[in-house]
Amino acid sequence: MAVSPEQQISATHFVREIEKNDGSVLKVYQCSTGDVGCVVWDAAIVLSKYLETEQFCNSRSGVSTWSSKQVMELGAGTGVVGIMAASLGANVTVTDLEDLQPLLQLNIQENRELVRTGSITAKVLKWGENVTDFLPHPDYILMADCIYYEQSVVPLAETLKLLSGPDTCIICCYEQRTMGVNPEVEKRFFELLLQDFEAEEVPAERQDPEFNSPDIHILHLRRRNG
Ligand SMILES: C[S@@+](CC[C@H](N)C(=O)[O-])C[C@H]1O[C@@H](n2cnc3c(N)ncnc32)[C@H](O)[C@@H]1O
């Protein structure tokens, strides 16, 4: 018996639904098996919902900061954060390793009706590699839960430096973990990054009232002058 594309997807994937403030729903496919990028991490939900908060999306005027902004997401995994930004009007490039491209394409396709004035494309970007294809510098770089293994610290910091211009704002969301190598990895990453960037932590009251957690931090990072 022939298996339809829908049946094939449901055998290997499961869906997480994320309701936007306007009542529409992002449908994010995750893989039943695979590496860390195949599922939606909590930091990605916290960051996605942060993008919809009043400081970016004025509920009275309907004006969205994201409208026409050039946005990149690093280590996008399922692509949920980038898809949210695109649905709010941004022109987004979601990036991850080659292996994650089919999942990113699937999620872009499944949510295409929510992306109206914005746009979204998936591309391969391995941290530490050449970024000329991604220039000029984007307005925003988004990253959720990307600080978790030692070998990535130097290349990830390097990629952020190369991609950021004087007006680029990096919004970095991460879950602070107390186990294993995580505290050391985080410490080394921020020591390195703060040589070139200034950081401002977003307090809980400026995050989504429901989707926030004391363990999950959101930072805005901008290049230091000079
Ligand atoms: C913990 S997952 C987070 C995924 C997604 N941002 C989320 O929060 O749901 C980390 C992501 O970083 C990507 N990643 C890890 N090392 C990378 C590298 N060297 N270059 C590019 N992406 C990388 C992984 O493929 C994975 O998608």
The ligand as a MOL file (V3000), in Angstrom:
LIG
                    3D

  0  0  0     0  0            999 V3000
M  V30 BEGIN CTAB
M  V30 COUNTS 27 29 0 0 0
M  V30 BEGIN ATOM
M  V30 1 C 20.5710 22.7370 21.6280 0
M  V30 2 S 20.2280 22.9270 19.9050 0 CHG=1
M  V30 3 C 19.1710 24.3580 19.8970 0
M  V30 4 C 18.2830 24.3730 18.6860 0
M  V30 5 C 17.2810 25.5410 18.6490 0
M  V30 6 N 17.9650 26.8190 18.6210 0
M  V30 7 C 16.3530 25.4890 19.8530 0
M  V30 8 O 16.6390 26.1900 20.8520 0
M  V30 9 O 15.3780 24.7390 19.8050 0 CHG=-1
M  V30 10 C 21.7650 23.6200 19.2760 0
M  V30 11 C 21.7770 23.8430 17.7670 0
M  V30 12 O 23.0560 24.3450 17.3880 0
M  V30 13 C 23.4660 23.6890 16.1830 0
M  V30 14 N 24.9260 23.6510 16.1220 0
M  V30 15 C 25.7770 22.9910 16.9490 0
M  V30 16 N 27.0470 23.1590 16.5680 0
M  V30 17 C 27.0070 23.9560 15.4670 0
M  V30 18 C 28.0200 24.4970 14.6110 0
M  V30 19 N 29.3060 24.2300 14.8330 0
M  V30 20 N 27.6250 25.2760 13.5940 0
M  V30 21 C 26.3030 25.5550 13.3880 0
M  V30 22 N 25.3010 25.0700 14.1570 0
M  V30 23 C 25.6540 24.2770 15.1790 0
M  V30 24 C 22.8800 22.2840 16.3260 0
M  V30 25 O 22.7870 21.6220 15.0790 0
M  V30 26 C 21.5340 22.5780 16.9640 0
M  V30 27 O 20.5300 22.8040 16.0260 0
M  V30 END ATOM
M  V30 BEGIN BOND
M  V30 1 1 1 2
M  V30 2 1 2 3
M  V30 3 1 2 10
M  V30 4 1 3 4
M  V30 5 1 4 5
M  V30 6 1 5 6
M  V30 7 1 5 7
M  V30 8 2 7 8
M  V30 9 1 7 9
M  V30 10 1 10 11
M  V30 11 1 11 12
M  V30 12 1 11 26
M  V30 13 1 12 13
M  V30 14 1 13 14
M  V30 15 1 13 24
M  V30 16 1 14 15
M  V30 17 1 14 23
M  V30 18 2 15 16
M  V30 19 1 16 17
M  V30 20 1 17 18
M  V30 21 2 17 23
M  V30 22 1 18 19
M  V30 23 2 18 20
M  V30 24 1 20 21
M  V30 25 2 21 22
M  V30 26 1 22 23
M  V30 27 1 24 25
M  V30 28 1 24 26
M  V30 29 1 26 27
M  V30 END BOND
M  V30 END CTAB
M  END
